[in-house]
């Protein structure tokens, strides 16, 4: 399954740091982890509040609930909460 956030990021020419900055997260590494394929060892789901910020940022291209089904419901670690 394609990571919708990564597809959106690439289509808009947004860097990982710019993505992080736009949702109030200080580190590009967090944004990169959200954009990785689900089965990548470093993939992380964004915290709930950040998922909502990402939905707003992407104009609904990536909805907050999408993260719950990404990877067909398998459990993955969530990034530490650093929401603003």
RASUL-V972074 format. One record per pair of residues at least 6 apart in sequence whose C-alpha atoms are under 6 Angstrom apart, sorted by the first residue. I is the first residue (numbers start at 0). GAP is how many residues later the second one is. If there is no record, write none. Layout:
i: {I | I}
gap: {GAP | GAP}
//
This chain:
i: {2 | 4 | 5 | 15 | 15 | 15 | 16 | 19 | 19 | 22 | 32 | 32 | 32 | 33 | 33 | 33 | 35 | 37 | 43 | 43 | 43 | 44 | 44 | 45 | 45 | 46 | 46 | 48 | 49 | 50 | 51 | 54 | 54 | 54}
gap: {34 | 30 | 29 | 12 | 15 | 16 | 11 | 8 | 11 | 30 | 9 | 10 | 11 | 9 | 10 | 11 | 7 | 33 | 33 | 34 | 35 | 33 | 34 | 32 | 33 | 32 | 34 | 34 | 33 | 13 | 12 | 7 | 8 | 9}
//
